């Protein structure tokens, strides 16, 4: 469609939007009226409010490199829905203008105008006179198409400027508060110790810096550094906000007491006096304090207890604290290498190294005083899963008849607690509502409507819980099947079978 008619339609929609007096509609984002076909539009454009759109001209929107020419009609439809929400009755429908513009663009006249526009873009300084067929008019219409002005901020640039200005004020306020309250132990820490697996867009230049060095950089200087844009500034802001909240709730986490320093000094002196064999037996909690001899001992512990092929994610305290690409890495991937080789691995940065090594060390410290046995093999479970598995084994062994309350308390609640730790409270809440724990079972559509997401998104969240249990307890499906068959033999089993069947379907996609 010719941009001439698109510009006319956009001007008409802007007039209607400017006439809206309802402040709530004027301050609402365009995403409020978006439909599925509007997903092709840039997200930053959908986040604009009606009031911001009224202030924008046609060139401000089309100059964004993310905005495609063919998307203008979808934007006009969206703006038309927003304008119609005011309840006013315009003299002329926006839809009719768009339809007329579409039909005119396909007509010979529209094709001639499009040809004129293309010629004007090639020679923008010249005025192009379209040829008219038929009777010669009294005055020849002259269409002058001015070249697009460079340097005018488009939608993306305008939003970035607004976000950066607001972000700078928040950033400086939180930074000053942390600098005033941060203990000495915190400022000496490495910056990468503040990161969690969900952090993205972290500038590499700060990975080797200390927290104190990072806090000494003002926002104006930070924004001028090469390679740091809005996304990376937002990520750094999230880290500072999280650190500020931790300092308010638990400041002792970053402080080492005088007594603690004295105990650490005595422990270091005691370790120096120990024999070489005793030094190998004791393992540190921090991977940074690990020696080559201690790491070799970890390898022997993993092999002695037949954990070489076990994934480290199965033994993580919380899967939320472990990058997903590490979930199924076997212990042998780490214990077969030296510490230097793991450090130099192309897919391992400081954060992944710390996450994985802490899990391997915690398992080895737990098993270090358990010698290898010819008769037994030791397996470690998270506390909640161990409690649920132990209860199922006792029910099947004693052939007891648990009621609905006992199944909920001894089986469902521990597993929901583990989902909350591994996949987050949001996922655990959806699984709880789908099972009907504490209320009636709810459908995907009802949950999606209340949370403001689609049915498919709720199904994807269910799949996250299933991914957790396929790693944590792969034999759990057989256990739940055995429990289901056992309850089926009991009198009046229907409510219990519905609950256990729902658990089996959600956690193991059956």
C-alpha positions in Angstrom: 0.0 0.0 0.0 1.2 3.5 -0.8 2.7 5.4 2.2 0.6 8.4 1.0 -2.6 6.7 2.1 -1.1 5.1 5.1 0.0 8.5 6.3 -3.6 9.8 5.7 -5.1 7.0 7.8 -2.5 7.4 10.5 -3.2 11.1 10.8 -6.9 10.4 11.1 -6.4 7.9 13.9 -4.1 10.3 15.7 -6.9 12.9 15.7 -9.3 10.4 17.2 -6.8 9.3 19.9 -6.0 13.0 20.8 -9.8 13.6 21.3 -10.0 10.9 24.0 -10.6 12.5 27.4 -10.5 9.4 29.5 -7.2 9.6 31.4 -7.1 5.8 32.1 -7.3 5.0 28.3 -4.7 7.7 27.5 -2.2 6.2 30.0 -2.8 2.6 28.9 -0.2 0.8 26.7 -1.2 -0.4 23.2 -0.7 -4.0 24.3 -4.1 -3.7 26.1 -5.8 -3.8 22.7 -3.4 -6.2 21.0 -4.5 -9.5 19.4 -2.5 -12.5 18.3 -1.9 -11.1 14.8 -0.3 -8.0 16.4 2.6 -10.2 17.7 4.7 -9.2 14.7 4.9 -5.6 15.9 8.0 -4.5 17.9 7.4 -5.1 21.7 8.7 -1.6 22.5 6.0 -0.2 20.2 3.3 -2.1 22.0 4.6 -0.8 25.4 3.9 2.8 24.3 0.9 4.5 25.9 -1.9 6.2 23.8 -0.6 9.6 25.0 2.9 8.9 23.6 1.5 7.7 20.3 -0.4 10.9 19.8 2.9 12.9 20.1 4.6 10.7 17.4 4.5 11.5 13.7 4.4 9.0 10.9 8.2 9.2 10.3 8.9 8.6 14.0 7.4 5.2 13.8 8.5 4.1 10.4 12.1 5.1 10.9 12.7 2.3 13.4 14.7 -0.5 11.8 12.6 -3.1 13.7 9.4 -1.7 12.1 8.5 -3.2 8.7 6.5 -1.3 6.0 4.0 -4.1 5.8 3.2 -3.9 9.6 1.7 -0.4 9.3 -1.8 -1.7 8.5 -1.7 -4.0 11.5 -0.7 -0.9 13.6 -3.5 1.1 12.2 -6.0 -1.7 13.1 -4.6 -1.7 16.6 -4.9 2.1 17.0 -8.4 1.9 15.6 -9.4 -0.5 18.3 -7.8 1.7 20.9 -9.7 4.8 19.6 -13.0 2.9 19.5 -12.6 2.0 23.2 -13.4 5.7 24.1 -17.0 5.1 23.2 -17.2 8.1 20.8 -18.9 7.7 17.3 -16.6 9.2 14.6 -18.1 10.6 11.4 -16.0 8.3 9.4 -14.7 4.8 10.3 -11.0 4.2 10.4 -11.6 0.7 8.9 -13.3 2.4 5.9 -10.3 4.7 5.4 -7.9 1.7 5.5 -10.1 -0.3 3.1 -10.3 2.6 0.7 -6.6 3.1 0.9 -6.0 -0.6 0.1 -8.3 -0.5 -2.9 -6.9 2.7 -4.2 -3.3 1.4 -3.9 -4.3 -1.4 -6.2 -5.9 1.0 -8.8 -3.9 2.5 -11.7 -3.8 5.8 -9.8 -2.3 4.2 -6.7 0.3 2.5 -8.8 1.2 5.8 -10.4 1.6 7.4 -7.0 3.8 4.5 -5.8 5.9 4.9 -8.9 6.3 8.6 -8.1 7.4 7.8 -4.6 10.0 5.4 -5.8 11.3 8.0 -8.2 11.4 10.6 -5.5 13.4 8.4 -3.2 15.9 7.9 -6.0 16.1 11.6 -6.8 14.7 13.3 -3.6 15.7 16.8 -4.6 13.5 16.9 -7.8 9.8 17.4 -7.9 8.1 14.6 -9.8 5.0 15.3 -11.8 2.7 12.3 -12.3 1.3 11.7 -15.8 -2.4 12.0 -16.1 -4.4 10.1 -18.7 -7.5 11.5 -20.3 -8.5 15.1 -20.2 -5.8 17.6 -19.3 -6.6 19.3 -15.9 -6.5 23.0 -15.5 -3.6 22.8 -13.0 -1.2 19.9 -13.0 -1.0 18.3 -9.5 2.6 18.2 -8.3 3.5 15.6 -5.8 6.8 16.3 -3.9 8.1 13.6 -1.7 10.7 14.8 0.7 13.5 12.4 1.7 13.3 10.9 5.2 15.1 13.1 7.7 18.1 11.3 9.2 19.0 12.0 12.8 15.4 12.3 14.0 15.0 9.8 16.9 12.6 6.9 15.9 10.5 4.8 18.3 13.3 2.6 19.5 15.7 5.5 20.1 13.1 7.6 21.9 12.2 4.8 24.2 15.9 4.0 24.9 16.5 7.7 25.9 13.5 7.7 28.2 14.4 4.4 29.8 18.1 5.4 30.3 17.2 8.7 32.0 14.9 7.0 34.5 17.3 4.1 35.0 20.1 6.4 35.8 18.2 8.0 38.7 17.3 4.7 40.2 20.8 3.3 39.7 22.6 6.2 41.4 20.2 6.1 44.4 20.7 2.3 45.0 24.4 2.6 44.4 24.9 5.4 47.0 22.9 3.4 49.5 24.9 0.2 49.0 28.2 2.1 49.2 27.1 3.7 52.5 26.1 0.4 54.1 28.3 -2.3 52.4 30.7 -4.0 54.8 34.4 -4.4 53.9 34.0 -8.1 53.3 31.5 -7.4 50.5 33.5 -4.8 48.7 36.5 -7.2 48.5 34.4 -10.0 46.9 34.5 -10.9 43.3 31.7 -9.4 41.3 30.7 -12.7 39.7 29.7 -14.1 43.2 26.6 -11.8 43.1 25.3 -13.5 39.9 22.5 -16.1 39.7 21.8 -18.4 36.7 18.9 -16.2 35.5 21.2 -13.2 35.0 21.8 -12.3 31.4 23.6 -9.6 29.4 26.4 -9.2 32.0 29.4 -7.2 30.7 32.5 -9.4 30.7 34.6 -6.6 31.8 33.2 -6.8 35.4 33.7 -10.6 35.8 37.3 -10.1 37.0 36.5 -6.9 39.0 35.6 -6.7 42.7 32.3 -5.4 44.1 34.1 -2.3 45.4 35.6 -1.5 42.0 32.1 -1.8 40.4 30.4 0.4 43.0 33.0 3.1 42.4 31.8 3.6 38.8 29.0 6.3 38.4 26.2 5.8 36.0 27.3 8.5 33.5 30.7 6.8 33.1 29.2 3.3 33.0 26.9 4.3 30.1 29.8 5.6 28.1 31.7 2.3 28.2 31.9 0.5 24.9 29.5 -2.4 24.5 27.2 -1.5 27.4 23.6 -0.7 26.2 20.1 -0.6 27.7 19.9 -4.4 28.2 23.2 -4.6 30.1 22.4 -1.5 32.2 19.0 -3.2 33.1 20.8 -6.4 34.1 23.3 -4.5 36.3 20.4 -2.7 37.9 18.7 -6.0 38.8 21.9 -7.2 40.5 22.2 -4.0 42.5 18.5 -4.2 43.5 18.9 -7.8 44.7 22.1 -6.9 46.6 20.3 -3.9 48.3 17.5 -6.2 49.4 19.9 -8.7 50.9 21.8 -6.0 52.8 18.5 -4.9 54.3 17.2 -8.3 55.2 20.4 -10.1 56.2 23.5 -7.8 56.5 25.4 -10.5 58.5 25.6 -12.6 55.4 28.4 -10.3 54.1 30.1 -9.6 57.5 32.8 -11.8 59.1 32.9 -11.4 62.9 36.1 -11.0 64.9 35.5 -14.3 66.5 35.0 -15.9 63.1 38.3 -14.4 61.9 40.0 -15.9 65.0 38.5 -19.3 64.4 39.5 -19.2 60.8 43.1 -18.3 61.8 43.2 -21.2 64.3 41.8 -23.6 61.8 44.4 -22.5 59.2 47.2 -23.0 61.8 45.8 -26.4 62.7 45.7 -27.4 59.0 49.4 -26.4 58.6 50.3 -28.7 61.5 48.4 -31.7 60.0 50.1 -34.4 58.0 49.7 -34.5 54.2 47.3 -37.3 54.4 44.9 -35.4 56.7 45.1 -32.4 54.4 43.8 -34.5 51.5 41.0 -35.9 53.6 39.5 -32.5 54.5 37.6 -30.8 51.7 36.8 -27.1 51.6 33.4 -25.7 50.9 34.6 -23.0 48.6 36.0 -24.1 45.2 38.5 -21.3 45.3 40.3 -23.0 48.2 40.5 -26.4 46.5 44.0 -27.9 45.9 45.0 -30.4 43.3 45.4 -33.2 45.9 41.9 -32.5 47.3 40.4 -32.5 43.8 42.1 -35.9 43.1 40.5 -37.2 46.3 37.1 -36.0 45.0 37.6 -38.1 41.9 38.3 -41.2 43.9 35.2 -40.7 46.1 33.0 -40.3 43.0 34.4 -43.5 41.4 34.2 -45.5 44.7 30.5 -44.7 45.1 29.7 -45.3 41.4 28.6 -41.7 40.8 30.6 -41.2 37.5 27.5 -41.3 35.3 25.1 -39.5 37.7 24.1 -36.0 36.5 25.1 -33.3 39.0 21.7 -31.6 38.7 20.2 -34.6 40.6 22.3 -33.6 43.7 21.9 -29.8 43.4 20.3 -28.2 46.5 18.2 -26.0 44.2 18.0 -26.3 40.4 17.1 -22.6 40.2 20.7 -21.9 41.3 22.2 -24.1 38.5 22.4 -23.1 34.8 20.1 -25.5 32.8 22.9 -26.6 30.5 24.7 -28.1 33.6 21.7 -30.1 34.8 22.7 -33.4 33.1 26.4 -33.0 33.1 27.8 -36.3 34.7 30.2 -36.2 37.6 32.9 -37.8 35.4 32.9 -34.7 33.2 34.4 -32.8 36.1 36.4 -35.4 38.0 38.2 -36.7 34.8 39.7 -33.2 34.4 42.1 -31.1 36.4 40.9 -27.8 37.9 42.9 -25.9 35.2 41.3 -27.8 32.4 37.8 -27.1 33.7 38.7 -23.4 34.0 39.9 -23.3 30.4 36.9 -25.2 29.0 35.3 -23.1 26.3 31.7 -23.4 27.7 32.7 -22.6 31.3 32.8 -19.1 32.7 33.4 -18.1 36.3 29.7 -18.5 37.2 29.3 -22.1 35.7 32.6 -23.2 37.3 31.4 -22.1 40.8 28.0 -23.6 40.4 29.1 -27.0 39.3 32.2 -27.3 41.6 30.1 -26.5 44.7 27.8 -29.4 44.0 30.6 -31.9 43.4 32.3 -30.7 46.6 29.2 -30.8 48.7 28.5 -34.5 47.6 32.1 -35.5 48.2 32.2 -33.8 51.6 29.1 -35.7 52.5 30.6 -39.1 51.4 34.2 -38.5 52.5 33.8 -40.4 55.7 31.8 -43.2 54.1 34.2 -45.8 52.8 33.5 -47.9 49.8 31.4 -51.0 50.6 31.2 -54.3 48.6 27.7 -54.9 49.8 26.0 -51.4 49.6 25.8 -48.4 47.4 25.0 -45.0 48.9 22.5 -42.7 47.1 21.6 -39.2 48.1 18.2 -37.6 47.6 16.8 -34.2 48.4 15.0 -34.3 51.7 11.5 -33.7 50.3 11.9 -36.4 47.6 13.4 -38.9 50.1 10.4 -38.4 52.5 7.9 -38.9 49.7 9.7 -42.0 48.3 10.0 -43.5 51.8 6.3 -43.0 52.5 5.3 -44.8 49.2 7.7 -47.7 50.0 6.1 -48.1 53.5 2.5 -48.0 52.1 3.3 -50.6 49.5 5.2 -52.8 52.0 2.5 -52.7 54.7 -0.4 -52.7 52.2 -2.0 -49.9 54.2 -5.0 -47.8 53.1 -4.1 -44.1 53.3 -6.9 -41.6 53.1 -7.0 -38.4 50.9 -5.5 -36.2 53.7 -2.6 -38.5 54.3 -1.8 -38.7 50.6 -1.9 -34.9 50.4 0.3 -34.4 53.5 2.9 -37.2 53.0 3.2 -37.2 49.2 1.8 -34.2 47.4 3.0 -31.4 49.8 6.7 -32.6 49.9 6.8 -32.8 46.1 5.2 -29.4 45.7 7.8 -28.0 48.1 10.6 -29.5 45.9 9.0 -28.0 42.8 9.0 -24.6 44.5 12.7 -24.9 45.3 13.7 -26.2 41.8 11.3 -24.4 39.5 10.0 -21.4 41.5 6.9 -20.5 43.5 5.0 -19.6 40.3 5.3 -23.1 38.9 4.4 -24.7 42.2 1.3 -22.6 42.5 0.1 -23.6 39.0 0.7 -27.3 39.7 -1.2 -27.0 43.1 -4.2 -25.4 41.3 -4.1 -28.1 38.6 -4.2 -30.8 41.2 -6.9 -29.1 43.2 -4.9 -29.1 46.5 -6.7 -26.9 48.9 -9.6 -26.3 46.5 -11.2 -27.5 43.2 -9.2 -28.6 40.2 -8.8 -25.8 37.7 -8.5 -26.0 33.9 -5.7 -24.5 31.8 -8.1 -21.9 30.4 -9.2 -20.7 33.9 -5.7 -20.4 35.2 -4.5 -18.6 32.1 -7.4 -16.1 32.3 -6.6 -15.2 35.9 -2.9 -15.0 35.4 -3.2 -13.1 32.0 -1.4 -15.8 30.0 -2.4 -18.2 27.3 -3.3 -21.9 27.8 -0.2 -22.9 26.0 2.0 -20.9 28.4 0.4 -22.7 31.4 1.1 -26.0 29.6 4.8 -24.9 29.2 5.0 -24.1 32.9 3.7 -27.6 33.7 6.4 -29.0 31.4 9.0 -27.2 33.6 7.9 -29.2 36.6 8.0 -32.4 34.6 11.6 -31.6 33.5 12.5 -31.2 37.2 11.2 -34.7 38.1 12.6 -36.4 35.1 16.0 -35.4 36.5 15.4 -35.6 40.2 13.5 -38.9 40.3 13.4 -40.8 37.0 12.1 -43.9 38.7 9.3 -42.0 40.3 6.8 -42.9 37.5 7.1 -46.6 38.4 6.6 -45.8 42.2 3.5 -43.7 41.5 2.1 -46.4 39.1 2.6 -49.0 41.9 0.8 -46.7 44.4 -2.0 -46.1 41.9 -2.5 -49.8 41.4 -2.5 -50.4 45.2 -5.1 -47.6 45.9 -7.3 -49.0 43.1 -7.7 -52.2 45.1 -9.0 -50.3 48.2 -12.7 -49.4 48.8 -14.0 -46.1 47.5 -10.7 -45.1 45.8 -12.1 -42.6 43.2 -11.0 -39.2 44.8 -7.6 -40.6 45.7 -7.1 -42.1 42.2 -8.0 -38.8 40.6 -5.4 -37.0 42.8 -2.6 -39.6 42.1 -3.5 -39.8 38.4 -3.3 -36.0 38.1 0.1 -36.0 39.9 1.4 -38.7 37.5 0.1 -36.8 34.4 1.6 -33.5 35.5 5.0 -34.7 36.7 5.7 -37.4 34.2 3.5 -36.2 31.2 1.4 -39.4 31.2 
